Amino acid sequence: MEEKRSNDQGAPKLSAQIRWVLRRKHYSLRTERSYLFWIRNYVGFHNMRHPRGMGKHEIESFLTHLAVDRKNV
């Protein structure tokens, strides 16, 4: 099965890159799903910006959002 491509240069999508690394390191499928879940939430919280372009401020704002806004979820 062919990997989905995210740009004209043919680079794999972020989720495919993450899966490849986690599988190479022999992480369990459950861990892989959990990591992808949290990464999707993080990227979605920041309006679909690529994590490569984000830093400390974005991580802090996401964690604050989880602690304050979603503490009862």
mmCIF file as Biopython writes it, N, C-alpha, C and O atoms, coordinates in Angstrom:
data_model
#
loop_
_atom_site.group_PDB
_atom_site.id
_atom_site.type_symbol
_atom_site.label_atom_id
_atom_site.label_alt_id
_atom_site.label_comp_id
_atom_site.label_asym_id
_atom_site.label_entity_id
_atom_site.label_seq_id
_atom_site.pdbx_PDB_ins_code
_atom_site.Cartn_x
_atom_site.Cartn_y
_atom_site.Cartn_z
_atom_site.occupancy
_atom_site.B_iso_or_equiv
_atom_site.auth_seq_id
_atom_site.auth_asym_id
_atom_site.pdbx_PDB_model_num
ATOM 1   N N  . MET A ? 1  ? 0.843   -1.183 0.000  1.0 0.0 1  A 1 
ATOM 2   C CA . MET A ? 1  ? 0.000   0.000  0.000  1.0 0.0 1  A 1 
ATOM 3   C C  . MET A ? 1  ? 0.887   1.244  0.000  1.0 0.0 1  A 1 
ATOM 4   O O  . MET A ? 1  ? 1.847   1.323  0.765  1.0 0.0 1  A 1 
ATOM 5   N N  . GLU A ? 2  ? 0.573   2.193  -0.838 1.0 0.0 2  A 1 
ATOM 6   C CA . GLU A ? 2  ? 1.375   3.405  -0.977 1.0 0.0 2  A 1 
ATOM 7   C C  . GLU A ? 2  ? 1.027   4.410  0.117  1.0 0.0 2  A 1 
ATOM 8   O O  . GLU A ? 2  ? -0.143  4.609  0.445  1.0 0.0 2  A 1 
ATOM 9   N N  . GLU A ? 3  ? 2.070   5.046  0.682  1.0 0.0 3  A 1 
ATOM 10  C CA . GLU A ? 3  ? 1.861   6.070  1.707  1.0 0.0 3  A 1 
ATOM 11  C C  . GLU A ? 3  ? 1.264   7.322  1.085  1.0 0.0 3  A 1 
ATOM 12  O O  . GLU A ? 3  ? 1.587   7.657  -0.055 1.0 0.0 3  A 1 
ATOM 13  N N  . LYS A ? 4  ? 0.412   8.008  1.801  1.0 0.0 4  A 1 
ATOM 14  C CA . LYS A ? 4  ? -0.129  9.284  1.335  1.0 0.0 4  A 1 
ATOM 15  C C  . LYS A ? 4  ? 0.971   10.332 1.399  1.0 0.0 4  A 1 
ATOM 16  O O  . LYS A ? 4  ? 1.785   10.336 2.322  1.0 0.0 4  A 1 
ATOM 17  N N  . ARG A ? 5  ? 0.988   11.207 0.424  1.0 0.0 5  A 1 
ATOM 18  C CA . ARG A ? 5  ? 2.006   12.249 0.364  1.0 0.0 5  A 1 
ATOM 19  C C  . ARG A ? 5  ? 1.384   13.584 0.722  1.0 0.0 5  A 1 
ATOM 20  O O  . ARG A ? 5  ? 0.226   13.844 0.395  1.0 0.0 5  A 1 
ATOM 21  N N  . SER A ? 6  ? 2.158   14.439 1.402  1.0 0.0 6  A 1 
ATOM 22  C CA . SER A ? 6  ? 1.619   15.712 1.873  1.0 0.0 6  A 1 
ATOM 23  C C  . SER A ? 6  ? 2.038   16.901 1.025  1.0 0.0 6  A 1 
ATOM 24  O O  . SER A ? 6  ? 1.474   17.984 1.175  1.0 0.0 6  A 1 
ATOM 25  N N  . ASN A ? 7  ? 3.014   16.729 0.138  1.0 0.0 7  A 1 
ATOM 26  C CA . ASN A ? 7  ? 3.475   17.862 -0.648 1.0 0.0 7  A 1 
ATOM 27  C C  . ASN A ? 7  ? 3.996   17.391 -1.998 1.0 0.0 7  A 1 
ATOM 28  O O  . ASN A ? 7  ? 4.037   16.191 -2.271 1.0 0.0 7  A 1 
ATOM 29  N N  . ASP A ? 8  ? 4.390   18.330 -2.835 1.0 0.0 8  A 1 
ATOM 30  C CA . ASP A ? 8  ? 4.845   18.009 -4.183 1.0 0.0 8  A 1 
ATOM 31  C C  . ASP A ? 8  ? 6.180   17.255 -4.197 1.0 0.0 8  A 1 
ATOM 32  O O  . ASP A ? 8  ? 6.472   16.555 -5.167 1.0 0.0 8  A 1 
ATOM 33  N N  . GLN A ? 9  ? 6.984   17.382 -3.157 1.0 0.0 9  A 1 
ATOM 34  C CA . GLN A ? 9  ? 8.269   16.692 -3.118 1.0 0.0 9  A 1 
ATOM 35  C C  . GLN A ? 9  ? 8.107   15.220 -2.762 1.0 0.0 9  A 1 
ATOM 36  O O  . GLN A ? 9  ? 9.074   14.464 -2.855 1.0 0.0 9  A 1 
ATOM 37  N N  . GLY A ? 10 ? 6.938   14.799 -2.364 1.0 0.0 10 A 1 
ATOM 38  C CA . GLY A ? 10 ? 6.697   13.398 -2.069 1.0 0.0 10 A 1 
ATOM 39  C C  . GLY A ? 10 ? 7.033   12.983 -0.655 1.0 0.0 10 A 1 
ATOM 40  O O  . GLY A ? 10 ? 7.166   11.790 -0.386 1.0 0.0 10 A 1 
ATOM 41  N N  . ALA A ? 11 ? 7.176   13.929 0.258  1.0 0.0 11 A 1 
ATOM 42  C CA . ALA A ? 11 ? 7.460   13.578 1.645  1.0 0.0 11 A 1 
ATOM 43  C C  . ALA A ? 11 ? 6.218   12.948 2.274  1.0 0.0 11 A 1 
ATOM 44  O O  . ALA A ? 11 ? 5.098   13.388 2.012  1.0 0.0 11 A 1 
ATOM 45  N N  . PRO A ? 12 ? 6.414   11.913 3.109  1.0 0.0 12 A 1 
ATOM 46  C CA . PRO A ? 12 ? 5.262   11.294 3.770  1.0 0.0 12 A 1 
ATOM 47  C C  . PRO A ? 12 ? 4.581   12.274 4.730  1.0 0.0 12 A 1 
ATOM 48  O O  . PRO A ? 12 ? 5.215   13.188 5.259  1.0 0.0 12 A 1 
ATOM 49  N N  . LYS A ? 13 ? 3.291   12.068 4.942  1.0 0.0 13 A 1 
ATOM 50  C CA . LYS A ? 13 ? 2.556   12.890 5.900  1.0 0.0 13 A 1 
ATOM 51  C C  . LYS A ? 13 ? 3.144   12.696 7.293  1.0 0.0 13 A 1 
ATOM 52  O O  . LYS A ? 13 ? 3.808   11.697 7.570  1.0 0.0 13 A 1 
ATOM 53  N N  . LEU A ? 14 ? 2.890   13.658 8.150  1.0 0.0 14 A 1 
ATOM 54  C CA . LEU A ? 14 ? 3.407   13.609 9.514  1.0 0.0 14 A 1 
ATOM 55  C C  . LEU A ? 14 ? 3.003   12.317 10.212 1.0 0.0 14 A 1 
ATOM 56  O O  . LEU A ? 14 ? 3.843   11.680 10.849 1.0 0.0 14 A 1 
ATOM 57  N N  . SER A ? 15 ? 1.744   11.915 10.110 1.0 0.0 15 A 1 
ATOM 58  C CA . SER A ? 15 ? 1.296   10.703 10.796 1.0 0.0 15 A 1 
ATOM 59  C C  . SER A ? 15 ? 2.044   9.467  10.295 1.0 0.0 15 A 1 
ATOM 60  O O  . SER A ? 15 ? 2.351   8.573  11.083 1.0 0.0 15 A 1 
ATOM 61  N N  . ALA A ? 16 ? 2.338   9.406  9.002  1.0 0.0 16 A 1 
ATOM 62  C CA . ALA A ? 16 ? 3.093   8.272  8.463  1.0 0.0 16 A 1 
ATOM 63  C C  . ALA A ? 16 ? 4.524   8.278  8.993  1.0 0.0 16 A 1 
ATOM 64  O O  . ALA A ? 16 ? 5.086   7.221  9.281  1.0 0.0 16 A 1 
ATOM 65  N N  . GLN A ? 17 ? 5.109   9.454  9.119  1.0 0.0 17 A 1 
ATOM 66  C CA . GLN A ? 17 ? 6.465   9.561  9.658  1.0 0.0 17 A 1 
ATOM 67  C C  . GLN A ? 17 ? 6.500   9.095  11.107 1.0 0.0 17 A 1 
ATOM 68  O O  . GLN A ? 17 ? 7.418   8.385  11.518 1.0 0.0 17 A 1 
ATOM 69  N N  . ILE A ? 18 ? 5.497   9.498  11.876 1.0 0.0 18 A 1 
ATOM 70  C CA . ILE A ? 18 ? 5.427   9.111  13.293 1.0 0.0 18 A 1 
ATOM 71  C C  . ILE A ? 18 ? 5.258   7.606  13.414 1.0 0.0 18 A 1 
ATOM 72  O O  . ILE A ? 18 ? 5.942   6.965  14.211 1.0 0.0 18 A 1 
ATOM 73  N N  . ARG A ? 19 ? 4.348   7.037  12.625 1.0 0.0 19 A 1 
ATOM 74  C CA . ARG A ? 19 ? 4.142   5.583  12.651 1.0 0.0 19 A 1 
ATOM 75  C C  . ARG A ? 19 ? 5.445   4.842  12.334 1.0 0.0 19 A 1 
ATOM 76  O O  . ARG A ? 19 ? 5.784   3.863  12.998 1.0 0.0 19 A 1 
ATOM 77  N N  . TRP A ? 20 ? 6.163   5.308  11.328 1.0 0.0 20 A 1 
ATOM 78  C CA . TRP A ? 20 ? 7.396   4.652  10.926 1.0 0.0 20 A 1 
ATOM 79  C C  . TRP A ? 20 ? 8.402   4.632  12.075 1.0 0.0 20 A 1 
ATOM 80  O O  . TRP A ? 20 ? 9.015   3.600  12.351 1.0 0.0 20 A 1 
ATOM 81  N N  . VAL A ? 21 ? 8.570   5.773  12.743 1.0 0.0 21 A 1 
ATOM 82  C CA . VAL A ? 21 ? 9.523   5.860  13.855 1.0 0.0 21 A 1 
ATOM 83  C C  . VAL A ? 21 ? 9.089   4.959  15.007 1.0 0.0 21 A 1 
ATOM 84  O O  . VAL A ? 21 ? 9.910   4.229  15.564 1.0 0.0 21 A 1 
ATOM 85  N N  . LEU A ? 22 ? 7.817   5.003  15.367 1.0 0.0 22 A 1 
ATOM 86  C CA . LEU A ? 22 ? 7.337   4.199  16.490 1.0 0.0 22 A 1 
ATOM 87  C C  . LEU A ? 22 ? 7.446   2.706  16.201 1.0 0.0 22 A 1 
ATOM 88  O O  . LEU A ? 22 ? 7.783   1.922  17.089 1.0 0.0 22 A 1 
ATOM 89  N N  . ARG A ? 23 ? 7.168   2.320  14.985 1.0 0.0 23 A 1 
ATOM 90  C CA . ARG A ? 23 ? 7.275   0.895  14.631 1.0 0.0 23 A 1 
ATOM 91  C C  . ARG A ? 23 ? 8.724   0.449  14.563 1.0 0.0 23 A 1 
ATOM 92  O O  . ARG A ? 23 ? 9.046   -0.680 14.934 1.0 0.0 23 A 1 
ATOM 93  N N  . ARG A ? 24 ? 9.598   1.325  14.093 1.0 0.0 24 A 1 
ATOM 94  C CA . ARG A ? 24 ? 11.029  1.000  14.059 1.0 0.0 24 A 1 
ATOM 95  C C  . ARG A ? 24 ? 11.559  0.785  15.474 1.0 0.0 24 A 1 
ATOM 96  O O  . ARG A ? 24 ? 12.461  -0.022 15.697 1.0 0.0 24 A 1 
ATOM 97  N N  . LYS A ? 25 ? 10.977  1.527  16.434 1.0 0.0 25 A 1 
ATOM 98  C CA . LYS A ? 25 ? 11.397  1.396  17.833 1.0 0.0 25 A 1 
ATOM 99  C C  . LYS A ? 25 ? 10.602  0.319  18.577 1.0 0.0 25 A 1 
ATOM 100 O O  . LYS A ? 25 ? 10.765  0.145  19.784 1.0 0.0 25 A 1 
ATOM 101 N N  . HIS A ? 26 ? 9.746   -0.399 17.855 1.0 0.0 26 A 1 
ATOM 102 C CA . HIS A ? 26 ? 8.965   -1.517 18.404 1.0 0.0 26 A 1 
ATOM 103 C C  . HIS A ? 26 ? 7.993   -1.097 19.510 1.0 0.0 26 A 1 
ATOM 104 O O  . HIS A ? 26 ? 7.777   -1.839 20.468 1.0 0.0 26 A 1 
ATOM 105 N N  . TYR A ? 27 ? 7.418   0.083  19.372 1.0 0.0 27 A 1 
ATOM 106 C CA . TYR A ? 27 ? 6.379   0.503  20.308 1.0 0.0 27 A 1 
ATOM 107 C C  . TYR A ? 27 ? 5.120   -0.304 20.029 1.0 0.0 27 A 1 
ATOM 108 O O  . TYR A ? 27 ? 4.909   -0.757 18.904 1.0 0.0 27 A 1 
ATOM 109 N N  . SER A ? 28 ? 4.293   -0.486 21.033 1.0 0.0 28 A 1 
ATOM 110 C CA . SER A ? 28 ? 3.060   -1.249 20.840 1.0 0.0 28 A 1 
ATOM 111 C C  . SER A ? 28 ? 2.063   -0.447 19.999 1.0 0.0 28 A 1 
ATOM 112 O O  . SER A ? 28 ? 2.149   0.778  19.913 1.0 0.0 28 A 1 
ATOM 113 N N  . LEU A ? 29 ? 1.131   -1.150 19.392 1.0 0.0 29 A 1 
ATOM 114 C CA . LEU A ? 29 ? 0.100   -0.506 18.588 1.0 0.0 29 A 1 
ATOM 115 C C  . LEU A ? 29 ? -0.732  0.444  19.452 1.0 0.0 29 A 1 
ATOM 116 O O  . LEU A ? 29 ? -1.122  1.519  18.997 1.0 0.0 29 A 1 
ATOM 117 N N  . ARG A ? 30 ? -0.996  0.056  20.669 1.0 0.0 30 A 1 
ATOM 118 C CA . ARG A ? 30 ? -1.765  0.911  21.578 1.0 0.0 30 A 1 
ATOM 119 C C  . ARG A ? 30 ? -1.020  2.223  21.869 1.0 0.0 30 A 1 
ATOM 120 O O  . ARG A ? 30 ? -1.633  3.289  21.915 1.0 0.0 30 A 1 
ATOM 121 N N  . THR A ? 31 ? 0.292   2.138  22.063 1.0 0.0 31 A 1 
ATOM 122 C CA . THR A ? 31 ? 1.094   3.338  22.287 1.0 0.0 31 A 1 
ATOM 123 C C  . THR A ? 31 ? 1.095   4.210  21.038 1.0 0.0 31 A 1 
ATOM 124 O O  . THR A ? 31 ? 0.973   5.431  21.130 1.0 0.0 31 A 1 
ATOM 125 N N  . GLU A ? 32 ? 1.233   3.588  19.878 1.0 0.0 32 A 1 
ATOM 126 C CA . GLU A ? 32 ? 1.201   4.327  18.615 1.0 0.0 32 A 1 
ATOM 127 C C  . GLU A ? 32 ? -0.107  5.098  18.473 1.0 0.0 32 A 1 
ATOM 128 O O  . GLU A ? 32 ? -0.106  6.278  18.124 1.0 0.0 32 A 1 
ATOM 129 N N  . ARG A ? 33 ? -1.203  4.434  18.742 1.0 0.0 33 A 1 
ATOM 130 C CA . ARG A ? 33 ? -2.512  5.092  18.638 1.0 0.0 33 A 1 
ATOM 131 C C  . ARG A ? 33 ? -2.630  6.248  19.628 1.0 0.0 33 A 1 
ATOM 132 O O  . ARG A ? 33 ? -3.174  7.301  19.298 1.0 0.0 33 A 1 
ATOM 133 N N  . SER A ? 34 ? -2.121  6.048  20.833 1.0 0.0 34 A 1 
ATOM 134 C CA . SER A ? 34 ? -2.174  7.095  21.849 1.0 0.0 34 A 1 
ATOM 135 C C  . SER A ? 34 ? -1.341  8.303  21.435 1.0 0.0 34 A 1 
ATOM 136 O O  . SER A ? 34 ? -1.804  9.438  21.546 1.0 0.0 34 A 1 
ATOM 137 N N  . TYR A ? 35 ? -0.124  8.074  20.960 1.0 0.0 35 A 1 
ATOM 138 C CA . TYR A ? 35 ? 0.726   9.175  20.500 1.0 0.0 35 A 1 
ATOM 139 C C  . TYR A ? 35 ? 0.055   9.933  19.359 1.0 0.0 35 A 1 
ATOM 140 O O  . TYR A ? 35 ? 0.040   11.164 19.357 1.0 0.0 35 A 1 
ATOM 141 N N  . LEU A ? 36 ? -0.494  9.212  18.397 1.0 0.0 36 A 1 
ATOM 142 C CA . LEU A ? 36 ? -1.145  9.867  17.260 1.0 0.0 36 A 1 
ATOM 143 C C  . LEU A ? 36 ? -2.367  10.661 17.703 1.0 0.0 36 A 1 
ATOM 144 O O  . LEU A ? 36 ? -2.629  11.740 17.173 1.0 0.0 36 A 1 
ATOM 145 N N  . PHE A ? 37 ? -3.113  10.140 18.664 1.0 0.0 37 A 1 
ATOM 146 C CA . PHE A ? 37 ? -4.270  10.850 19.204 1.0 0.0 37 A 1 
ATOM 147 C C  . PHE A ? 37 ? -3.846  12.194 19.780 1.0 0.0 37 A 1 
ATOM 148 O O  . PHE A ? 37 ? -4.448  13.222 19.468 1.0 0.0 37 A 1 
ATOM 149 N N  . TRP A ? 38 ? -2.809  12.194 20.623 1.0 0.0 38 A 1 
ATOM 150 C CA . TRP A ? 38 ? -2.382  13.436 21.258 1.0 0.0 38 A 1 
ATOM 151 C C  . TRP A ? 38 ? -1.731  14.395 20.277 1.0 0.0 38 A 1 
ATOM 152 O O  . TRP A ? 38 ? -1.882  15.610 20.409 1.0 0.0 38 A 1 
ATOM 153 N N  . ILE A ? 39 ? -1.018  13.874 19.306 1.0 0.0 39 A 1 
ATOM 154 C CA . ILE A ? 39 ? -0.408  14.748 18.295 1.0 0.0 39 A 1 
ATOM 155 C C  . ILE A ? 39 ? -1.489  15.399 17.450 1.0 0.0 39 A 1 
ATOM 156 O O  . ILE A ? 39 ? -1.394  16.586 17.137 1.0 0.0 39 A 1 
ATOM 157 N N  . ARG A ? 40 ? -2.529  14.633 17.069 1.0 0.0 40 A 1 
ATOM 158 C CA . ARG A ? 40 ? -3.643  15.219 16.304 1.0 0.0 40 A 1 
ATOM 159 C C  . ARG A ? 40 ? -4.339  16.311 17.116 1.0 0.0 40 A 1 
ATOM 160 O O  . ARG A ? 40 ? -4.694  17.356 16.570 1.0 0.0 40 A 1 
ATOM 161 N N  . ASN A ? 41 ? -4.533  16.080 18.399 1.0 0.0 41 A 1 
ATOM 162 C CA . ASN A ? 41 ? -5.158  17.091 19.251 1.0 0.0 41 A 1 
ATOM 163 C C  . ASN A ? 41 ? -4.294  18.343 19.353 1.0 0.0 41 A 1 
ATOM 164 O O  . ASN A ? 41 ? -4.805  19.461 19.291 1.0 0.0 41 A 1 
ATOM 165 N N  . TYR A ? 42 ? -3.006  18.158 19.508 1.0 0.0 42 A 1 
ATOM 166 C CA . TYR A ? 42 ? -2.068  19.280 19.599 1.0 0.0 42 A 1 
ATOM 167 C C  . TYR A ? 42 ? -2.080  20.101 18.315 1.0 0.0 42 A 1 
ATOM 168 O O  . TYR A ? 42 ? -2.175  21.328 18.360 1.0 0.0 42 A 1 
ATOM 169 N N  . VAL A ? 43 ? -1.985  19.428 17.169 1.0 0.0 43 A 1 
ATOM 170 C CA . VAL A ? 43 ? -1.982  20.123 15.879 1.0 0.0 43 A 1 
ATOM 171 C C  . VAL A ? 43 ? -3.331  20.807 15.642 1.0 0.0 43 A 1 
ATOM 172 O O  . VAL A ? 43 ? -3.374  21.947 15.179 1.0 0.0 43 A 1 
ATOM 173 N N  . GLY A ? 44 ? -4.420  20.121 15.954 1.0 0.0 44 A 1 
ATOM 174 C CA . GLY A ? 44 ? -5.752  20.708 15.795 1.0 0.0 44 A 1 
ATOM 175 C C  . GLY A ? 44 ? -5.963  21.930 16.675 1.0 0.0 44 A 1 
ATOM 176 O O  . GLY A ? 44 ? -6.570  22.911 16.244 1.0 0.0 44 A 1 
ATOM 177 N N  . PHE A ? 45 ? -5.468  21.876 17.897 1.0 0.0 45 A 1 
ATOM 178 C CA . PHE A ? 45 ? -5.575  23.004 18.811 1.0 0.0 45 A 1 
ATOM 179 C C  . PHE A ? 45 ? -4.895  24.235 18.236 1.0 0.0 45 A 1 
ATOM 180 O O  . PHE A ? 45 ? -5.331  25.362 18.470 1.0 0.0 45 A 1 
ATOM 181 N N  . HIS A ? 46 ? -3.828  24.016 17.485 1.0 0.0 46 A 1 
ATOM 182 C CA . HIS A ? 46 ? -3.070  25.124 16.894 1.0 0.0 46 A 1 
ATOM 183 C C  . HIS A ? 46 ? -3.415  25.333 15.419 1.0 0.0 46 A 1 
ATOM 184 O O  . HIS A ? 46 ? -2.564  25.719 14.618 1.0 0.0 46 A 1 
ATOM 185 N N  . ASN A ? 47 ? -4.669  25.074 15.077 1.0 0.0 47 A 1 
ATOM 186 C CA . ASN A ? 47 ? -5.198  25.349 13.732 1.0 0.0 47 A 1 
ATOM 187 C C  . ASN A ? 47 ? -4.400  24.684 12.623 1.0 0.0 47 A 1 
ATOM 188 O O  . ASN A ? 47 ? -4.115  25.299 11.595 1.0 0.0 47 A 1 
ATOM 189 N N  . MET A ? 48 ? -4.040  23.421 12.835 1.0 0.0 48 A 1 
ATOM 190 C CA . MET A ? 48 ? -3.401  22.573 11.834 1.0 0.0 48 A 1 
ATOM 191 C C  . MET A ? 48 ? -2.000  23.042 11.417 1.0 0.0 48 A 1 
ATOM 192 O O  . MET A ? 48 ? -1.538  22.730 10.319 1.0 0.0 48 A 1 
ATOM 193 N N  . ARG A ? 49 ? -1.340  23.781 12.286 1.0 0.0 49 A 1 
ATOM 194 C CA . ARG A ? 49 ? 0.055   24.154 12.021 1.0 0.0 49 A 1 
ATOM 195 C C  . ARG A ? 49 ? 0.944   22.937 12.225 1.0 0.0 49 A 1 
ATOM 196 O O  . ARG A ? 49 ? 0.670   22.098 13.083 1.0 0.0 49 A 1 
ATOM 197 N N  . HIS A ? 50 ? 1.999   22.843 11.441 1.0 0.0 50 A 1 
ATOM 198 C CA . HIS A ? 50 ? 2.928   21.724 11.570 1.0 0.0 50 A 1 
ATOM 199 C C  . HIS A ? 50 ? 3.739   21.900 12.857 1.0 0.0 50 A 1 
ATOM 200 O O  . HIS A ? 50 ? 4.187   23.010 13.144 1.0 0.0 50 A 1 
ATOM 201 N N  . PRO A ? 51 ? 3.938   20.831 13.637 1.0 0.0 51 A 1 
ATOM 202 C CA . PRO A ? 51 ? 4.697   20.941 14.883 1.0 0.0 51 A 1 
ATOM 203 C C  . PRO A ? 51 ? 6.119   21.482 14.694 1.0 0.0 51 A 1 
ATOM 204 O O  . PRO A ? 51 ? 6.685   22.069 15.616 1.0 0.0 51 A 1 
ATOM 205 N N  . ARG A ? 52 ? 6.688   21.290 13.521 1.0 0.0 52 A 1 
ATOM 206 C CA . ARG A ? 52 ? 8.045   21.792 13.273 1.0 0.0 52 A 1 
ATOM 207 C C  . ARG A ? 52 ? 8.116   23.310 13.447 1.0 0.0 52 A 1 
ATOM 208 O O  . ARG A ? 52 ? 9.158   23.841 13.832 1.0 0.0 52 A 1 
ATOM 209 N N  . GLY A ? 53 ? 7.024   24.002 13.170 1.0 0.0 53 A 1 
ATOM 210 C CA . GLY A ? 53 ? 7.002   25.453 13.274 1.0 0.0 53 A 1 
ATOM 211 C C  . GLY A ? 53 ? 6.544   25.966 14.626 1.0 0.0 53 A 1 
ATOM 212 O O  . GLY A ? 53 ? 6.328   27.166 14.792 1.0 0.0 53 A 1 
ATOM 213 N N  . MET A ? 54 ? 6.396   25.082 15.584 1.0 0.0 54 A 1 
ATOM 214 C CA . MET A ? 54 ? 5.936   25.491 16.910 1.0 0.0 54 A 1 
ATOM 215 C C  . MET A ? 54 ? 7.016   25.213 17.936 1.0 0.0 54 A 1 
ATOM 216 O O  . MET A ? 54 ? 7.955   24.456 17.689 1.0 0.0 54 A 1 
ATOM 217 N N  . GLY A ? 55 ? 6.866   25.838 19.089 1.0 0.0 55 A 1 
ATOM 218 C CA . GLY A ? 55 ? 7.880   25.677 20.127 1.0 0.0 55 A 1 
ATOM 219 C C  . GLY A ? 55 ? 7.291   25.683 21.522 1.0 0.0 55 A 1 
ATOM 220 O O  . GLY A ? 55 ? 6.165   25.240 21.751 1.0 0.0 55 A 1 
ATOM 221 N N  . LYS A ? 56 ? 8.084   26.196 22.446 1.0 0.0 56 A 1 
ATOM 222 C CA . LYS A ? 56 ? 7.756   26.176 23.866 1.0 0.0 56 A 1 
ATOM 223 C C  . LYS A ? 56 ? 6.417   26.855 24.157 1.0 0.0 56 A 1 
ATOM 224 O O  . LYS A ? 56 ? 5.613   26.331 24.928 1.0 0.0 56 A 1 
ATOM 225 N N  . HIS A ? 57 ? 6.176   27.998 23.557 1.0 0.0 57 A 1 
ATOM 226 C CA . HIS A ? 57 ? 4.937   28.744 23.828 1.0 0.0 57 A 1 
ATOM 227 C C  . HIS A ? 57 ? 3.706   27.915 23.446 1.0 0.0 57 A 1 
ATOM 228 O O  . HIS A ? 57 ? 2.728   27.875 24.193 1.0 0.0 57 A 1 
ATOM 229 N N  . GLU A ? 58 ? 3.753   27.260 22.295 1.0 0.0 58 A 1 
ATOM 230 C CA . GLU A ? 58 ? 2.613   26.463 21.839 1.0 0.0 58 A 1 
ATOM 231 C C  . GLU A ? 58 ? 2.391   25.239 22.730 1.0 0.0 58 A 1 
ATOM 232 O O  . GLU A ? 58 ? 1.251   24.856 22.995 1.0 0.0 58 A 1 
ATOM 233 N N  . ILE A ? 59 ? 3.476   24.633 23.184 1.0 0.0 59 A 1 
ATOM 234 C CA . ILE A ? 59 ? 3.349   23.488 24.092 1.0 0.0 59 A 1 
ATOM 235 C C  . ILE A ? 59 ? 2.713   23.939 25.401 1.0 0.0 59 A 1 
ATOM 236 O O  . ILE A ? 59 ? 1.807   23.283 25.914 1.0 0.0 59 A 1 
ATOM 237 N N  . GLU A ? 60 ? 3.184   25.053 25.937 1.0 0.0 60 A 1 
ATOM 238 C CA . GLU A ? 60 ? 2.633   25.566 27.194 1.0 0.0 60 A 1 
ATOM 239 C C  . GLU A ? 60 ? 1.155   25.924 27.053 1.0 0.0 60 A 1 
ATOM 240 O O  . GLU A ? 60 ? 0.365   25.642 27.954 1.0 0.0 60 A 1 
ATOM 241 N N  . SER A ? 61 ? 0.777   26.539 25.941 1.0 0.0 61 A 1 
ATOM 242 C CA . SER A ? 61 ? -0.632  26.916 25.774 1.0 0.0 61 A 1 
ATOM 243 C C  . SER A ? 61 ? -1.520  25.681 25.624 1.0 0.0 61 A 1 
ATOM 244 O O  . SER A ? 61 ? -2.651  25.679 26.110 1.0 0.0 61 A 1 
ATOM 245 N N  . PHE A ? 62 ? -1.031  24.634 24.964 1.0 0.0 62 A 1 
ATOM 246 C CA . PHE A ? 62 ? -1.802  23.400 24.831 1.0 0.0 62 A 1 
ATOM 247 C C  . PHE A ? 62 ? -1.957  22.720 26.183 1.0 0.0 62 A 1 
ATOM 248 O O  . PHE A ? 62 ? -3.053  22.278 26.528 1.0 0.0 62 A 1 
ATOM 249 N N  . LEU A ? 63 ? -0.886  22.631 26.948 1.0 0.0 63 A 1 
ATOM 250 C CA . LEU A ? 63 ? -0.961  21.997 28.270 1.0 0.0 63 A 1 
ATOM 251 C C  . LEU A ? 63 ? -1.845  22.800 29.220 1.0 0.0 63 A 1 
ATOM 252 O O  . LEU A ? 63 ? -2.567  22.220 30.032 1.0 0.0 63 A 1 
ATOM 253 N N  . THR A ? 64 ? -1.796  24.121 29.127 1.0 0.0 64 A 1 
ATOM 254 C CA . THR A ? 64 ? -2.678  24.959 29.941 1.0 0.0 64 A 1 
ATOM 255 C C  . THR A ? 64 ? -4.129  24.708 29.551 1.0 0.0 64 A 1 
ATOM 256 O O  . THR A ? 64 ? -4.995  24.593 30.418 1.0 0.0 64 A 1 
ATOM 257 N N  . HIS A ? 65 ? -4.395  24.625 28.269 1.0 0.0 65 A 1 
ATOM 258 C CA . HIS A ? 65 ? -5.743  24.323 27.776 1.0 0.0 65 A 1 
ATOM 259 C C  . HIS A ? 65 ? -6.228  22.996 28.356 1.0 0.0 65 A 1 
ATOM 260 O O  . HIS A ? 65 ? -7.369  22.901 28.808 1.0 0.0 65 A 1 
ATOM 261 N N  . LEU A ? 66 ? -5.379  21.978 28.349 1.0 0.0 66 A 1 
ATOM 262 C CA . LEU A ? 66 ? -5.778  20.675 28.885 1.0 0.0 66 A 1 
ATOM 263 C C  . LEU A ? 66 ? -6.052  20.749 30.384 1.0 0.0 66 A 1 
ATOM 264 O O  . LEU A ? 66 ? -7.018  20.166 30.876 1.0 0.0 66 A 1 
ATOM 265 N N  . ALA A ? 67 ? -5.203  21.465 31.100 1.0 0.0 67 A 1 
ATOM 266 C CA . ALA A ? 67 ? -5.331  21.534 32.554 1.0 0.0 67 A 1 
ATOM 267 C C  . ALA A ? 67 ? -6.500  22.399 32.999 1.0 0.0 67 A 1 
ATOM 268 O O  . ALA A ? 67 ? -7.167  22.071 33.981 1.0 0.0 67 A 1 
ATOM 269 N N  . VAL A ? 68 ? -6.762  23.493 32.299 1.0 0.0 68 A 1 
ATOM 270 C CA . VAL A ? 68 ? -7.770  24.456 32.740 1.0 0.0 68 A 1 
ATOM 271 C C  . VAL A ? 68 ? -9.116  24.224 32.058 1.0 0.0 68 A 1 
ATOM 272 O O  . VAL A ? 68 ? -10.148 24.117 32.721 1.0 0.0 68 A 1 
ATOM 273 N N  . ASP A ? 69 ? -9.093  24.148 30.738 1.0 0.0 69 A 1 
ATOM 274 C CA . ASP A ? 69 ? -10.348 24.070 29.976 1.0 0.0 69 A 1 
ATOM 275 C C  . ASP A ? 69 ? -10.925 22.673 29.893 1.0 0.0 69 A 1 
ATOM 276 O O  . ASP A ? 69 ? -12.137 22.525 29.743 1.0 0.0 69 A 1 
ATOM 277 N N  . ARG A ? 70 ? -10.097 21.640 29.986 1.0 0.0 70 A 1 
ATOM 278 C CA . ARG A ? 70 ? -10.588 20.284 29.804 1.0 0.0 70 A 1 
ATOM 279 C C  . ARG A ? 70 ? -10.426 19.433 31.053 1.0 0.0 70 A 1 
ATOM 280 O O  . ARG A ? 70 ? -10.477 18.206 30.965 1.0 0.0 70 A 1 
ATOM 281 N N  . LYS A ? 71 ? -10.236 20.037 32.190 1.0 0.0 71 A 1 
ATOM 282 C CA . LYS A ? 71 ? -9.967  19.246 33.387 1.0 0.0 71 A 1 
ATOM 283 C C  . LYS A ? 71 ? -11.137 18.343 33.778 1.0 0.0 71 A 1 
ATOM 284 O O  . LYS A ? 71 ? -10.936 17.353 34.481 1.0 0.0 71 A 1 
ATOM 285 N N  . ASN A ? 72 ? -12.337 18.661 33.340 1.0 0.0 72 A 1 
ATOM 286 C CA . ASN A ? 72 ? -13.495 17.848 33.691 1.0 0.0 72 A 1 
ATOM 287 C C  . ASN A ? 72 ? -13.920 16.893 32.580 1.0 0.0 72 A 1 
ATOM 288 O O  . ASN A ? 72 ? -14.957 16.237 32.677 1.0 0.0 72 A 1 
ATOM 289 N N  . VAL A ? 73 ? -13.110 16.821 31.523 1.0 0.0 73 A 1 
ATOM 290 C CA . VAL A ? 73 ? -13.480 15.952 30.397 1.0 0.0 73 A 1 
ATOM 291 C C  . VAL A ? 73 ? -12.901 14.583 30.589 1.0 0.0 73 A 1 
ATOM 292 O O  . VAL A ? 73 ? -13.099 13.705 29.749 1.0 0.0 73 A 1 
#
